[in-house]
Amino acid sequence: MGHQETYRHNEAYAKFLASWDAAFYAKYADTLKPDQTGARALDVGCGVGQVVARLKDAGFDAHGVDVSEPNIERARQFLDNFERLPLTILVPDRDLIWKAAEIKAEFSISYADCFAVATAMGLDAKVVTGDPDFKKTIQLVAVEWV
């Protein structure tokens, strides 16, 4: 099983992320917030959703994506508990699939990253990430670096 497949099903990692102090996430949310209230932000690799929740609470149109099923499940639980976390499980339609494929054909980045870029483009949102591969796509989408 590869690294991504291990991460996709890693309940222990999701539990670990959920246990971190809220002040830790506050630093990221405060650093990564867009310049204008109401602006959009996309947290790529959102974990269990704490940064997205803080950005949403601060008045931003924040969204998160993650490949880890346990992380998304915990984010859903967080949403159920607080009814404020705007995590969307994105089921790609034909247009998004084609846009991601076009990006993949042009840039040497993972297909998952192509979906993140295509989604951010469609939402007119920033990608919030520390992944250096996104440097290749800055002409397509705004990137906020962690």
N, C-alpha and C positions, 0 to 999 in steps of 0.2 A: 504494500500500500504506500503510495507516494505521500509527500508532505502535505499537499493540498487536501487529499482524501483524509488523512489523519486529522487535520485541522477541522475539516467539514463535520466530523462526528465527535469532537473532543469535548465532552461534558465537563471534565475536570478544569479545562481552560476557561470555559464559560463561567463556572462557579468561582474560579479565581478572580476573573475580571469583575464579577458582580460584588465581590467582597471588598473591593478597593474603596478607600475613603472618598467621600463626595468632594472634598477640597482638592483632591488630585485632579478630578475631572473639571472642576471649576477653573483651574489654571488653563487647561486646554481650551475650554469653551470661551473664556475671556480673551485668550490669545487669537483664537480662530474666528471670532465673530466677524461677520461682514461689516462694512463701513456704515451702512444705513439700516435702521430698524425696518423690519419687514422684508429685507433682502433674502435671497435664497442661499442655502448652503447644503452641500451633499457631503456627508461624512462617509468616506469609503473605508471599509473595515471598521464599522461602527461598534463592534463588540456587542455589548448588551444594551447599548443605547443611552448611556448617561450624558454624553456630550450633546447628542441630539436633543435630549430632554431639556438640558440647560439652555441651549440656544433657542428652543421653542419657547421656554418660559421667559426669555429675554425679548421676545417679540419677533424672532426671525422665522422664516419659512424653511425650517430645517428638515432634512431627510437623511436616512441612513441606509446603507446596504452592507451586507456581510455574507460571506459564503458559508459560515458556520451555522449549521442547523441548531445546535444547542444555544448559540448566541442569539439567534433570531427568536427561538422559543422563549428565552429569558426576556428579551425585549418585548415580546408579546405579553408576557406576564406583567412586566413593568407597565405596559400600556393598559392592561386590564385593571391593574391596581390604581393607576393614577389618571387614566383616560385623557392623557395629554400628549403622549409620545407619538409623533406622526410617522412611525415606521410603516412603510408600505412594502408588502411582498410583491415584487414586480414580476409579473408573468409577461415575458416579452412577446409583443405582437410582431407581425411580419415586418413592419416598418423599422422597429427597433433592431430586429435581427439583421436586416439588410444594412442599416446604418453601422452597426457594430462590425459587420463583415467588411464594409468599405474602409473603416478605420483600421481593421486588422490587415487589410491588403496594403495599406499605405505605411503603417507604423509597426515596428518590431516590439510589440507589447503583448501581454497575455490577452486571450479572448475575453476573460472576465474584466480586465481593465478597459477593453474596448467597449463593453457594455456600460461600465461606469462613465466613460467619456460620453457615449451616445446619450445616456440618461441625463447627465448634467447638461448637455447641449439642449435636449428637449425641454428641460425644466428651467433653462437659462440660469443655472446654479453654478457655484464654485465647487470644485472637487477639493476636499480636505483630506490630505494624505501625507505620508512621509516616504512613499514609494518613488524612488528616483526615475522609474520608467515613465512617469507622467510628465517629466521634463520634455519628452519627445512630442507631447501633444499640446503644449501651451499655446500654440497658435489656434487651437480649436476651442479650448475651454479655459476659464480662469482656474488657477490652482492656488490653494492656500497651503503652505508647507508646514508640517508638524515638526 
